[in-house]
Amino acid sequence: MPDRAARPATPRWIEILTRAAVADVEGSRDLKQDRSRRRQQDLLVAATRIFARDGIAKAKMADVAAEAGIPVSSIYDYYPSKEDLAYAIPIQRLTAFYAEFLAEAPSRPTMRDRLHLFLSMATDYARRNPDWARLLYLEIWPSVLIEEARVRRTIDDFGRIVVEMIREGSRLGEWDARLDPHRSATILMGSVTHMIITWLLYGRPDDLAQAAGPMVDHLLMLLDVGEPPEASSGRLRATEPGDVVT
């Protein structure tokens, strides 16, 4: 009988990713009827459009209801407040993004390839979902006021995954073991986020997906450089996008 203790431990980044990829499913209401599920999805799609257009603070639930084609009172069957509705959107979409990456990651042979894929997919996911990206990157993600635990955890998982992927790459010898994963994650995520925000605000670069590849290539070269041991004493606290929490 195989010795279970001899089995290699699951890498931390996979543990976090696996949990994050089902966060929306675990936290969703028990909607037993297909009609209720469809109506909830229609509501989230409509809310994403309205919140992206008007902003969360100025958006009116009546406009969301009209966009979804349901009575205003029906919204509250699913979400008790406008904030709850707004926060459900990043949870749902980020969960879907994590699931997409989880399905693709095993096909990449190295941690560098997987980290490249993660950052590139994050950029392309924003391109494919511009209303959601505007809501997340321009309103919800930068906010210091988010206290809802599931929203904060779902957003922070992005940073946790990057940090743990960098640690795993160091452990496997793919880049300098002295590399500070928090500092490196701050640079990588900050650069990708800035590109997405620039695209959202100004439409440049027009082809976000095409521009992201070379930028991620350049960023990952930083992992090869490493840093002197004393640099870790000045560790930067990652604040964009979201705090990197270990």
Secondary structure, DSSP 8 states (H G I E B T S, - for coil): ---GGGS----HHHHHHHHHTTHHHHHS----SHHHHHHHHHHHHHHHHHHHHH-TTT--HHHHHHHHTS-HHHHTTT-SSHHHHHHHHHHHHHHHHHHHHHHHGGG-SSHHHHHHHHHHHHHHHHHH-HHHHHHIIIIITT-S----HHHHHHHHHHHHHHHHHHHHHHHTTSS-TT--HHHHHHHHHHHHHHHHHHHHHH--SSSHHHHHHHHHHHHHTHHHH---GGGGGG-----TTS----
